[in-house]
Amino acid sequence: MLHSATGHCERCQRPAPFRRKTVHTPYLEVHHKVWLAHGGQDTVENAEALCPTVTVSNTMMVSRSAHSI
Ligand SMILES: [Zn+2]
């Protein structure tokens, strides 16, 4: 799933901000390009490894646009 063994965010290309203390792998979150709830598939093609910063701003954008509707 996390093919980004390089530990770089696929959105902003920055390296993972920190590594998990336990297993020492880069900390990136799996984000589905098309949400599973929207019919997206749980595949590598539909997933990207994002740093927490991008994930947070992404979520904020979603909730903001949901507000404006
Ligand atoms: Zn990022």
N, CA, C, O and the ligand as a Tripos MOL2 file, in Angstrom:
@<TRIPOS>MOLECULE
protein
  277   275    70     0     0
PROTEIN
NO_CHARGES

@<TRIPOS>ATOM
      1 N           0.8400   -1.1930    0.0000 N.3       1 MET1
      2 CA          0.0000    0.0000    0.0000 C.3       1 MET1
      3 C           0.8730    1.2400    0.0000 C.2       1 MET1
      4 O           0.8150    2.0440   -0.9300 O.2       1 MET1
      5 N           1.6690    1.3960    1.0240 N.am      2 LEU2
      6 CA          2.5560    2.5550    1.0720 C.3       2 LEU2
      7 C           3.7980    2.2670    0.2340 C.2       2 LEU2
      8 O           4.8220    1.8040    0.7370 O.2       2 LEU2
      9 N           3.6750    2.5550   -1.0570 N.am      3 HIS3
     10 CA          4.8040    2.3020   -1.9440 C.3       3 HIS3
     11 C           5.8630    3.3780   -1.7910 C.2       3 HIS3
     12 O           6.9400    3.2850   -2.3790 O.2       3 HIS3
     13 N           5.5590    4.3960   -1.0050 N.am      4 SER4
     14 CA          6.5130    5.4760   -0.8270 C.3       4 SER4
     15 C           7.5200    5.1110    0.2360 C.2       4 SER4
     16 O           7.5540    5.7110    1.3100 O.2       4 SER4
     17 N           8.3290    4.1390   -0.0640 N.am      5 ALA5
     18 CA          9.3850    3.7710    0.8630 C.3       5 ALA5
     19 C          10.3920    4.9040    0.9720 C.2       5 ALA5
     20 O          11.2040    4.9590    1.8960 O.2       5 ALA5
     21 N          10.3150    5.8010    0.0050 N.am      6 THR6
     22 CA         11.2130    6.9500    0.0320 C.3       6 THR6
     23 C          10.8220    7.9130    1.1380 C.2       6 THR6
     24 O          11.6450    8.7020    1.6030 O.2       6 THR6
     25 N           9.5540    7.8500    1.5630 N.am      7 GLY7
     26 CA          9.1100    8.7130    2.6410 C.3       7 GLY7
     27 C           8.8390   10.1380    2.2120 C.2       7 GLY7
     28 O           8.9800   11.0700    3.0050 O.2       7 GLY7
     29 N           8.4470   10.3130    0.9460 N.am      8 HIS8
     30 CA          8.1170   11.6580    0.4810 C.3       8 HIS8
     31 C           6.6230   11.7610    0.2250 C.2       8 HIS8
     32 O           6.0000   10.8400   -0.3040 O.2       8 HIS8
     33 N           6.0690   12.8870    0.6050 N.am      9 CYS9
     34 CA          4.6650   13.1510    0.3620 C.3       9 CYS9
     35 C           4.4330   13.2480   -1.1380 C.2       9 CYS9
     36 O           5.2010   13.8920   -1.8530 O.2       9 CYS9
     37 N           3.3740   12.6080   -1.6080 N.am     10 GLU10
     38 CA          3.1070   12.6120   -3.0440 C.3      10 GLU10
     39 C           2.4250   13.9080   -3.4780 C.2      10 GLU10
     40 O           2.2640   14.1490   -4.6740 O.2      10 GLU10
     41 N           2.0320   14.7230   -2.5420 N.am     11 ARG11
     42 CA          1.3560   15.9720   -2.8950 C.3      11 ARG11
     43 C           2.3370   17.1410   -2.8820 C.2      11 ARG11
     44 O           2.4250   17.8840   -3.8600 O.2      11 ARG11
     45 N           3.0570   17.3060   -1.8130 N.am     12 CYS12
     46 CA          3.9430   18.4730   -1.7160 C.3      12 CYS12
     47 C           5.4110   18.0840   -1.8680 C.2      12 CYS12
     48 O           6.2920   18.9430   -1.8290 O.2      12 CYS12
     49 N           5.6680   16.8030   -2.0400 N.am     13 GLN13
     50 CA          7.0050   16.2940   -2.3240 C.3      13 GLN13
     51 C           7.9920   16.5090   -1.1840 C.2      13 GLN13
     52 O           9.1930   16.2980   -1.3520 O.2      13 GLN13
     53 N           7.4980   16.9230   -0.0430 N.am     14 ARG14
     54 CA          8.3950   17.0820    1.0930 C.3      14 ARG14
     55 C           8.5990   15.7290    1.7690 C.2      14 ARG14
     56 O           7.7200   14.8690    1.7090 O.2      14 ARG14
     57 N           9.7220   15.5390    2.3940 N.am     15 PRO15
     58 CA          9.9280   14.2990    3.1390 C.3      15 PRO15
     59 C           8.9910   14.2490    4.3300 C.2      15 PRO15
     60 O           8.5510   15.2820    4.8350 O.2      15 PRO15
     61 N           8.6990   13.0690    4.7620 N.am     16 ALA16
     62 CA          7.8360   12.9200    5.9370 C.3      16 ALA16
     63 C           8.4270   13.7170    7.0900 C.2      16 ALA16
     64 O           9.6380   13.6920    7.3130 O.2      16 ALA16
     65 N           7.5660   14.4290    7.8290 N.am     17 PRO17
     66 CA          8.0380   15.3220    8.8870 C.3      17 PRO17
     67 C           8.7290   14.5880   10.0250 C.2      17 PRO17
     68 O           9.6050   15.1440   10.6880 O.2      17 PRO17
     69 N           8.3480   13.3820   10.2430 N.am     18 PHE18
     70 CA          8.9860   12.6090   11.3120 C.3      18 PHE18
     71 C           8.7600   11.1390   11.0510 C.2      18 PHE18
     72 O           7.9840   10.7550   10.1760 O.2      18 PHE18
     73 N           9.4400   10.3360   11.8140 N.am     19 ARG19
     74 CA          9.2990    8.8940   11.6460 C.3      19 ARG19
     75 C           8.6340    8.3030   12.8670 C.2      19 ARG19
     76 O           8.7950    8.7820   13.9890 O.2      19 ARG19
     77 N           7.8940    7.2650   12.6190 N.am     20 ARG20
     78 CA          7.2620    6.5720   13.7380 C.3      20 ARG20
     79 C           8.3380    6.0920   14.6940 C.2      20 ARG20
     80 O           9.3780    5.5800   14.2790 O.2      20 ARG20
     81 N           8.0770    6.2620   15.9520 N.am     21 LYS21
     82 CA          9.0860    5.8900   16.9390 C.3      21 LYS21
     83 C           9.2970    4.3800   16.9780 C.2      21 LYS21
     84 O          10.4070    3.9060   17.2180 O.2      21 LYS21
     85 N           8.2330    3.6390   16.7410 N.am     22 THR22
     86 CA          8.3160    2.2000   16.9590 C.3      22 THR22
     87 C           9.0070    1.4710   15.8120 C.2      22 THR22
     88 O           9.9080    0.6640   16.0390 O.2      22 THR22
     89 N           8.5890    1.7520   14.5870 N.am     23 VAL23
     90 CA          9.1050    0.9640   13.4690 C.3      23 VAL23
     91 C          10.0540    1.7540   12.5790 C.2      23 VAL23
     92 O          10.6250    1.2060   11.6360 O.2      23 VAL23
     93 N          10.2260    3.0520   12.8780 N.am     24 HIS24
     94 CA         11.1900    3.8770   12.1460 C.3      24 HIS24
     95 C          10.9050    3.9660   10.6550 C.2      24 HIS24
     96 O          11.8220    3.9880    9.8350 O.2      24 HIS24
     97 N           9.6500    4.0160   10.3240 N.am     25 THR25
     98 CA          9.2980    4.2600    8.9380 C.3      25 THR25
     99 C           8.7440    5.6790    8.8370 C.2      25 THR25
    100 O           8.2110    6.2030    9.8160 O.2      25 THR25
    101 N           8.8600    6.2950    7.6870 N.am     26 PRO26
    102 CA          8.3550    7.6650    7.5410 C.3      26 PRO26
    103 C           6.8710    7.7370    7.8500 C.2      26 PRO26
    104 O           6.1100    6.8340    7.5040 O.2      26 PRO26
    105 N           6.4630    8.8200    8.5060 N.am     27 TYR27
    106 CA          5.0570    8.9440    8.8630 C.3      27 TYR27
    107 C           4.2970    9.6620    7.7500 C.2      27 TYR27
    108 O           4.3660   10.8830    7.6140 O.2      27 TYR27
    109 N           3.5810    8.8840    6.9720 N.am     28 LEU28
    110 CA          2.7240    9.4550    5.9410 C.3      28 LEU28
    111 C           1.3600    8.7920    6.0570 C.2      28 LEU28
    112 O           1.2400    7.6330    6.4510 O.2      28 LEU28
    113 N           0.3520    9.5500    5.7070 N.am     29 GLU29
    114 CA         -0.9810    8.9940    5.8090 C.3      29 GLU29
    115 C          -1.4830    8.5950    4.4290 C.2      29 GLU29
    116 O          -1.2270    9.2830    3.4410 O.2      29 GLU29
    117 N          -2.1850    7.5000    4.3730 N.am     30 VAL30
    118 CA         -2.7550    7.0630    3.1030 C.3      30 VAL30
    119 C          -4.0360    7.8400    2.8530 C.2      30 VAL30
    120 O          -4.9590    7.8400    3.6680 O.2      30 VAL30
    121 N          -4.0660    8.4960    1.7120 N.am     31 HIS31
    122 CA         -5.2380    9.2860    1.3600 C.3      31 HIS31
    123 C          -5.8320    8.7300    0.0710 C.2      31 HIS31
    124 O          -5.1070    8.4840   -0.8930 O.2      31 HIS31
    125 N          -7.1190    8.5360    0.0520 N.am     32 HIS32
    126 CA         -7.7630    8.0270   -1.1580 C.3      32 HIS32
    127 C          -8.1500    9.1980   -2.0490 C.2      32 HIS32
    128 O          -8.8440   10.1180   -1.6170 O.2      32 HIS32
    129 N          -7.6930    9.1550   -3.3000 N.am     33 LYS33
    130 CA         -8.0040   10.2380   -4.2420 C.3      33 LYS33
    131 C          -9.5090   10.3280   -4.4430 C.2      33 LYS33
    132 O         -10.0900   11.4120   -4.4030 O.2      33 LYS33
    133 N         -10.1310    9.1750   -4.6610 N.am     34 VAL34
    134 CA        -11.5960    9.1200   -4.6850 C.3      34 VAL34
    135 C         -12.0210    8.4050   -3.4210 C.2      34 VAL34
    136 O         -11.6950    7.2360   -3.2120 O.2      34 VAL34
    137 N         -12.7400    9.1080   -2.5900 N.am     35 TRP35
    138 CA        -13.1210    8.5240   -1.3130 C.3      35 TRP35
    139 C         -13.8340    7.2120   -1.5200 C.2      35 TRP35
    140 O         -14.5940    7.0350   -2.4720 O.2      35 TRP35
    141 N         -13.5740    6.2890   -0.6030 N.am     36 LEU36
    142 CA        -14.2490    4.9980   -0.6620 C.3      36 LEU36
    143 C         -15.7600    5.2040   -0.6120 C.2      36 LEU36
    144 O         -16.5250    4.4740   -1.2420 O.2      36 LEU36
    145 N         -16.1650    6.2060    0.1440 N.am     37 ALA37
    146 CA        -17.5950    6.5000    0.2700 C.3      37 ALA37
    147 C         -18.1710    6.9960   -1.0460 C.2      37 ALA37
    148 O         -19.3830    6.9560   -1.2600 O.2      37 ALA37
    149 N         -17.2780    7.4710   -1.9400 N.am     38 HIS38
    150 CA        -17.7270    7.9820   -3.2370 C.3      38 HIS38
    151 C         -17.4800    6.9710   -4.3440 C.2      38 HIS38
    152 O         -17.4930    7.3180   -5.5250 O.2      38 HIS38
    153 N         -17.2560    5.7270   -3.9620 N.am     39 GLY39
    154 CA        -17.0790    4.6770   -4.9550 C.3      39 GLY39
    155 C         -15.6330    4.4260   -5.3160 C.2      39 GLY39
    156 O         -15.3480    3.6400   -6.2190 O.2      39 GLY39
    157 N         -14.7070    5.0850   -4.6220 N.am     40 GLY40
    158 CA        -13.2880    4.8620   -4.8820 C.3      40 GLY40
    159 C         -12.8780    3.4710   -4.4460 C.2      40 GLY40
    160 O         -13.5360    2.8360   -3.6220 O.2      40 GLY40
    161 N         -11.7770    3.0140   -5.0150 N.am     41 GLN41
    162 CA        -11.3380    1.6690   -4.6940 C.3      41 GLN41
    163 C         -10.1250    1.7120   -3.7870 C.2      41 GLN41
    164 O          -9.3290    2.6490   -3.8300 O.2      41 GLN41
    165 N         -10.0000    0.7020   -2.9810 N.am     42 ASP42
    166 CA         -8.8880    0.6190   -2.0430 C.3      42 ASP42
    167 C          -7.6740    0.0130   -2.7430 C.2      42 ASP42
    168 O          -7.2160   -1.0730   -2.3890 O.2      42 ASP42
    169 N          -7.1660    0.7260   -3.7330 N.am     43 THR43
    170 CA         -6.0520    0.2330   -4.5180 C.3      43 THR43
    171 C          -4.9050    1.2280   -4.4630 C.2      43 THR43
    172 O          -5.0760    2.3710   -4.0390 O.2      43 THR43
    173 N          -3.7510    0.7860   -4.8910 N.am     44 VAL44
    174 CA         -2.5880    1.6650   -4.9190 C.3      44 VAL44
    175 C          -2.8320    2.8360   -5.8740 C.2      44 VAL44
    176 O          -2.3950    3.9590   -5.6230 O.2      44 VAL44
    177 N          -3.5420    2.5500   -6.9780 N.am     45 GLU45
    178 CA         -3.8010    3.6030   -7.9620 C.3      45 GLU45
    179 C          -4.6540    4.7170   -7.3720 C.2      45 GLU45
    180 O          -4.5220    5.8810   -7.7520 O.2      45 GLU45
    181 N          -5.5180    4.3570   -6.4520 N.am     46 ASN46
    182 CA         -6.4270    5.3410   -5.8790 C.3      46 ASN46
    183 C          -5.9090    5.8840   -4.5520 C.2      46 ASN46
    184 O          -6.6050    6.6330   -3.8680 O.2      46 ASN46
    185 N          -4.6980    5.5080   -4.1960 N.am     47 ALA47
    186 CA         -4.1730    5.9550   -2.9140 C.3      47 ALA47
    187 C          -2.8880    6.7390   -3.1200 C.2      47 ALA47
    188 O          -2.1250    6.4800   -4.0510 O.2      47 ALA47
    189 N          -2.6670    7.6850   -2.2500 N.am     48 GLU48
    190 CA         -1.4150    8.4180   -2.2750 C.3      48 GLU48
    191 C          -0.9620    8.6200   -0.8410 C.2      48 GLU48
    192 O          -1.7750    8.7540    0.0740 O.2      48 GLU48
    193 N           0.3360    8.6390   -0.6660 N.am     49 ALA49
    194 CA          0.8860    8.8180    0.6720 C.3      49 ALA49
    195 C           1.1310   10.3040    0.8850 C.2      49 ALA49
    196 O           1.9240   10.9230    0.1760 O.2      49 ALA49
    197 N           0.4470   10.8620    1.8590 N.am     50 LEU50
    198 CA          0.5480   12.2940    2.1120 C.3      50 LEU50
    199 C           1.0500   12.5460    3.5210 C.2      50 LEU50
    200 O           0.7870   11.7720    4.4410 O.2      50 LEU50
    201 N           1.7760   13.6400    3.6690 N.am     51 CYS51
    202 CA          2.2150   14.0210    4.9910 C.3      51 CYS51
    203 C           1.0190   14.5710    5.7680 C.2      51 CYS51
    204 O           0.0440   15.0040    5.1540 O.2      51 CYS51
    205 N           1.0680   14.5660    7.0830 N.am     52 PRO52
    206 CA         -0.0590   15.0300    7.8960 C.3      52 PRO52
    207 C          -0.4620   16.4620    7.5680 C.2      52 PRO52
    208 O          -1.6400   16.8050    7.6640 O.2      52 PRO52
    209 N           0.4850   17.2980    7.1840 N.am     53 THR53
    210 CA          0.1750   18.6910    6.8740 C.3      53 THR53
    211 C          -0.7940   18.7860    5.7100 C.2      53 THR53
    212 O          -1.7880   19.5090    5.7700 O.2      53 THR53
    213 N          -0.4950   18.0470    4.6480 N.am     54 VAL54
    214 CA         -1.3560   18.0650    3.4690 C.3      54 VAL54
    215 C          -2.7070   17.4630    3.7950 C.2      54 VAL54
    216 O          -3.7430   17.9540    3.3460 O.2      54 VAL54
    217 N          -2.6910   16.4130    4.5690 N.am     55 THR55
    218 CA         -3.9400   15.7520    4.9220 C.3      55 THR55
    219 C          -4.8520   16.7020    5.6830 C.2      55 THR55
    220 O          -6.0560   16.7470    5.4320 O.2      55 THR55
    221 N          -4.2880   17.4510    6.5990 N.am     56 VAL56
    222 CA         -5.0780   18.3820    7.3980 C.3      56 VAL56
    223 C          -5.6590   19.4860    6.5280 C.2      56 VAL56
    224 O          -6.8500   19.7820    6.6250 O.2      56 VAL56
    225 N          -4.8390   20.1010    5.6770 N.am     57 SER57
    226 CA         -5.3330   21.1900    4.8370 C.3      57 SER57
    227 C          -6.3610   20.6620    3.8560 C.2      57 SER57
    228 O          -7.3120   21.3620    3.5080 O.2      57 SER57
    229 N          -6.1730   19.4350    3.4120 N.am     58 ASN58
    230 CA         -7.1300   18.8010    2.5230 C.3      58 ASN58
    231 C          -8.4790   18.6790    3.2080 C.2      58 ASN58
    232 O          -9.5120   19.0110    2.6260 O.2      58 ASN58
    233 N          -8.4670   18.2100    4.4230 N.am     59 THR59
    234 CA         -9.6970   18.0310    5.1800 C.3      59 THR59
    235 C         -10.3690   19.3720    5.4180 C.2      59 THR59
    236 O         -11.5930   19.4800    5.3530 O.2      59 THR59
    237 N          -9.5680   20.3960    5.6940 N.am     60 MET60
    238 CA        -10.1310   21.7210    5.9440 C.3      60 MET60
    239 C         -10.7960   22.2590    4.6900 C.2      60 MET60
    240 O         -11.8620   22.8710    4.7570 O.2      60 MET60
    241 N         -10.1560   22.0260    3.5310 N.am     61 MET61
    242 CA        -10.7420   22.4990    2.2820 C.3      61 MET61
    243 C         -12.0760   21.8210    2.0370 C.2      61 MET61
    244 O         -13.0400   22.4500    1.6000 O.2      61 MET61
    245 N         -12.1180   20.5260    2.3260 N.am     62 VAL62
    246 CA        -13.3530   19.7830    2.1110 C.3      62 VAL62
    247 C         -14.4600   20.3340    2.9850 C.2      62 VAL62
    248 O         -15.5650   20.5870    2.5070 O.2      62 VAL62
    249 N         -14.1680   20.5230    4.2730 N.am     63 SER63
    250 CA        -15.2090   20.9880    5.1720 C.3      63 SER63
    251 C         -15.6000   22.4260    4.8350 C.2      63 SER63
    252 O         -16.7480   22.8260    5.0300 O.2      63 SER63
    253 N         -14.6410   23.1970    4.3290 N.am     64 ARG64
    254 CA        -14.9500   24.5850    3.9870 C.3      64 ARG64
    255 C         -15.8900   24.6250    2.7870 C.2      64 ARG64
    256 O         -16.8630   25.3780    2.7810 O.2      64 ARG64
    257 N         -15.5960   23.8070    1.7660 N.am     65 SER65
    258 CA        -16.4510   23.8230    0.5870 C.3      65 SER65
    259 C         -17.8200   23.2430    0.9160 C.2      65 SER65
    260 O         -18.8330   23.6320    0.3350 O.2      65 SER65
    261 N         -17.8300   22.3120    1.8510 N.am     66 ALA66
    262 CA        -19.1020   21.7360    2.2440 C.3      66 ALA66
    263 C         -19.9490   22.8130    2.9210 C.2      66 ALA66
    264 O         -21.1760   22.8080    2.8170 O.2      66 ALA66
    265 N         -19.2760   23.7380    3.6190 N.am     67 HIS67
    266 CA        -19.9870   24.8240    4.2820 C.3      67 HIS67
    267 C         -20.6120   25.7890    3.2850 C.2      67 HIS67
    268 O         -21.7130   26.3000    3.4900 O.2      67 HIS67
    269 N         -19.8700   26.0300    2.1830 N.am     68 SER68
    270 CA        -20.3200   27.0450    1.2430 C.3      68 SER68
    271 C         -21.4830   26.5710    0.3880 C.2      68 SER68
    272 O         -22.1530   27.3710   -0.2650 O.2      68 SER68
    273 N         -21.7160   25.2670    0.3960 N.am     69 ILE69
    274 CA        -22.8070   24.7540   -0.4330 C.3      69 ILE69
    275 C         -24.1540   25.1460    0.1910 C.2      69 ILE69
    276 O         -25.2060   24.8110   -0.3530 O.2      69 ILE69
    277 ZN          2.7040   16.9130    1.9430 Zn       70 ZN70
@<TRIPOS>BOND
     1     1     2 1
     2     2     3 1
     3     3     4 2
     4     3     5 am
     5     5     6 1
     6     6     7 1
     7     7     8 2
     8     7     9 am
     9     9    10 1
    10    10    11 1
    11    11    12 2
    12    11    13 am
    13    13    14 1
    14    14    15 1
    15    15    16 2
    16    15    17 am
    17    17    18 1
    18    18    19 1
    19    19    20 2
    20    19    21 am
    21    21    22 1
    22    22    23 1
    23    23    24 2
    24    23    25 am
    25    25    26 1
    26    26    27 1
    27    27    28 2
    28    27    29 am
    29    29    30 1
    30    30    31 1
    31    31    32 2
    32    31    33 am
    33    33    34 1
    34    34    35 1
    35    35    36 2
    36    35    37 am
    37    37    38 1
    38    38    39 1
    39    39    40 2
    40    39    41 am
    41    41    42 1
    42    42    43 1
    43    43    44 2
    44    43    45 am
    45    45    46 1
    46    46    47 1
    47    47    48 2
    48    47    49 am
    49    49    50 1
    50    50    51 1
    51    51    52 2
    52    51    53 am
    53    53    54 1
    54    54    55 1
    55    55    56 2
    56    55    57 am
    57    57    58 1
    58    58    59 1
    59    59    60 2
    60    59    61 am
    61    61    62 1
    62    62    63 1
    63    63    64 2
    64    63    65 am
    65    65    66 1
    66    66    67 1
    67    67    68 2
    68    67    69 am
    69    69    70 1
    70    70    71 1
    71    71    72 2
    72    71    73 am
    73    73    74 1
    74    74    75 1
    75    75    76 2
    76    75    77 am
    77    77    78 1
    78    78    79 1
    79    79    80 2
    80    79    81 am
    81    81    82 1
    82    82    83 1
    83    83    84 2
    84    83    85 am
    85    85    86 1
    86    86    87 1
    87    87    88 2
    88    87    89 am
    89    89    90 1
    90    90    91 1
    91    91    92 2
    92    91    93 am
    93    93    94 1
    94    94    95 1
    95    95    96 2
    96    95    97 am
    97    97    98 1
    98    98    99 1
    99    99   100 2
   100    99   101 am
   101   101   102 1
   102   102   103 1
   103   103   104 2
   104   103   105 am
   105   105   106 1
   106   106   107 1
   107   107   108 2
   108   107   109 am
   109   109   110 1
   110   110   111 1
   111   111   112 2
   112   111   113 am
   113   113   114 1
   114   114   115 1
   115   115   116 2
   116   115   117 am
   117   117   118 1
   118   118   119 1
   119   119   120 2
   120   119   121 am
   121   121   122 1
   122   122   123 1
   123   123   124 2
   124   123   125 am
   125   125   126 1
   126   126   127 1
   127   127   128 2
   128   127   129 am
   129   129   130 1
   130   130   131 1
   131   131   132 2
   132   131   133 am
   133   133   134 1
   134   134   135 1
   135   135   136 2
   136   135   137 am
   137   137   138 1
   138   138   139 1
   139   139   140 2
   140   139   141 am
   141   141   142 1
   142   142   143 1
   143   143   144 2
   144   143   145 am
   145   145   146 1
   146   146   147 1
   147   147   148 2
   148   147   149 am
   149   149   150 1
   150   150   151 1
   151   151   152 2
   152   151   153 am
   153   153   154 1
   154   154   155 1
   155   155   156 2
   156   155   157 am
   157   157   158 1
   158   158   159 1
   159   159   160 2
   160   159   161 am
   161   161   162 1
   162   162   163 1
   163   163   164 2
   164   163   165 am
   165   165   166 1
   166   166   167 1
   167   167   168 2
   168   167   169 am
   169   169   170 1
   170   170   171 1
   171   171   172 2
   172   171   173 am
   173   173   174 1
   174   174   175 1
   175   175   176 2
   176   175   177 am
   177   177   178 1
   178   178   179 1
   179   179   180 2
   180   179   181 am
   181   181   182 1
   182   182   183 1
   183   183   184 2
   184   183   185 am
   185   185   186 1
   186   186   187 1
   187   187   188 2
   188   187   189 am
   189   189   190 1
   190   190   191 1
   191   191   192 2
   192   191   193 am
   193   193   194 1
   194   194   195 1
   195   195   196 2
   196   195   197 am
   197   197   198 1
   198   198   199 1
   199   199   200 2
   200   199   201 am
   201   201   202 1
   202   202   203 1
   203   203   204 2
   204   203   205 am
   205   205   206 1
   206   206   207 1
   207   207   208 2
   208   207   209 am
   209   209   210 1
   210   210   211 1
   211   211   212 2
   212   211   213 am
   213   213   214 1
   214   214   215 1
   215   215   216 2
   216   215   217 am
   217   217   218 1
   218   218   219 1
   219   219   220 2
   220   219   221 am
   221   221   222 1
   222   222   223 1
   223   223   224 2
   224   223   225 am
   225   225   226 1
   226   226   227 1
   227   227   228 2
   228   227   229 am
   229   229   230 1
   230   230   231 1
   231   231   232 2
   232   231   233 am
   233   233   234 1
   234   234   235 1
   235   235   236 2
   236   235   237 am
   237   237   238 1
   238   238   239 1
   239   239   240 2
   240   239   241 am
   241   241   242 1
   242   242   243 1
   243   243   244 2
   244   243   245 am
   245   245   246 1
   246   246   247 1
   247   247   248 2
   248   247   249 am
   249   249   250 1
   250   250   251 1
   251   251   252 2
   252   251   253 am
   253   253   254 1
   254   254   255 1
   255   255   256 2
   256   255   257 am
   257   257   258 1
   258   258   259 1
   259   259   260 2
   260   259   261 am
   261   261   262 1
   262   262   263 1
   263   263   264 2
   264   263   265 am
   265   265   266 1
   266   266   267 1
   267   267   268 2
   268   267   269 am
   269   269   270 1
   270   270   271 1
   271   271   272 2
   272   271   273 am
   273   273   274 1
   274   274   275 1
   275   275   276 2
@<TRIPOS>SUBSTRUCTURE
     1 MET1         2 RESIDUE 1 A MET
     2 LEU2         6 RESIDUE 1 A LEU
     3 HIS3        10 RESIDUE 1 A HIS
     4 SER4        14 RESIDUE 1 A SER
     5 ALA5        18 RESIDUE 1 A ALA
     6 THR6        22 RESIDUE 1 A THR
     7 GLY7        26 RESIDUE 1 A GLY
     8 HIS8        30 RESIDUE 1 A HIS
     9 CYS9        34 RESIDUE 1 A CYS
    10 GLU10       38 RESIDUE 1 A GLU
    11 ARG11       42 RESIDUE 1 A ARG
    12 CYS12       46 RESIDUE 1 A CYS
    13 GLN13       50 RESIDUE 1 A GLN
    14 ARG14       54 RESIDUE 1 A ARG
    15 PRO15       58 RESIDUE 1 A PRO
    16 ALA16       62 RESIDUE 1 A ALA
    17 PRO17       66 RESIDUE 1 A PRO
    18 PHE18       70 RESIDUE 1 A PHE
    19 ARG19       74 RESIDUE 1 A ARG
    20 ARG20       78 RESIDUE 1 A ARG
    21 LYS21       82 RESIDUE 1 A LYS
    22 THR22       86 RESIDUE 1 A THR
    23 VAL23       90 RESIDUE 1 A VAL
    24 HIS24       94 RESIDUE 1 A HIS
    25 THR25       98 RESIDUE 1 A THR
    26 PRO26      102 RESIDUE 1 A PRO
    27 TYR27      106 RESIDUE 1 A TYR
    28 LEU28      110 RESIDUE 1 A LEU
    29 GLU29      114 RESIDUE 1 A GLU
    30 VAL30      118 RESIDUE 1 A VAL
    31 HIS31      122 RESIDUE 1 A HIS
    32 HIS32      126 RESIDUE 1 A HIS
    33 LYS33      130 RESIDUE 1 A LYS
    34 VAL34      134 RESIDUE 1 A VAL
    35 TRP35      138 RESIDUE 1 A TRP
    36 LEU36      142 RESIDUE 1 A LEU
    37 ALA37      146 RESIDUE 1 A ALA
    38 HIS38      150 RESIDUE 1 A HIS
    39 GLY39      154 RESIDUE 1 A GLY
    40 GLY40      158 RESIDUE 1 A GLY
    41 GLN41      162 RESIDUE 1 A GLN
    42 ASP42      166 RESIDUE 1 A ASP
    43 THR43      170 RESIDUE 1 A THR
    44 VAL44      174 RESIDUE 1 A VAL
    45 GLU45      178 RESIDUE 1 A GLU
    46 ASN46      182 RESIDUE 1 A ASN
    47 ALA47      186 RESIDUE 1 A ALA
    48 GLU48      190 RESIDUE 1 A GLU
    49 ALA49      194 RESIDUE 1 A ALA
    50 LEU50      198 RESIDUE 1 A LEU
    51 CYS51      202 RESIDUE 1 A CYS
    52 PRO52      206 RESIDUE 1 A PRO
    53 THR53      210 RESIDUE 1 A THR
    54 VAL54      214 RESIDUE 1 A VAL
    55 THR55      218 RESIDUE 1 A THR
    56 VAL56      222 RESIDUE 1 A VAL
    57 SER57      226 RESIDUE 1 A SER
    58 ASN58      230 RESIDUE 1 A ASN
    59 THR59      234 RESIDUE 1 A THR
    60 MET60      238 RESIDUE 1 A MET
    61 MET61      242 RESIDUE 1 A MET
    62 VAL62      246 RESIDUE 1 A VAL
    63 SER63      250 RESIDUE 1 A SER
    64 ARG64      254 RESIDUE 1 A ARG
    65 SER65      258 RESIDUE 1 A SER
    66 ALA66      262 RESIDUE 1 A ALA
    67 HIS67      266 RESIDUE 1 A HIS
    68 SER68      270 RESIDUE 1 A SER
    69 ILE69      274 RESIDUE 1 A ILE
    70 ZN70       277 GROUP 0 **** ****
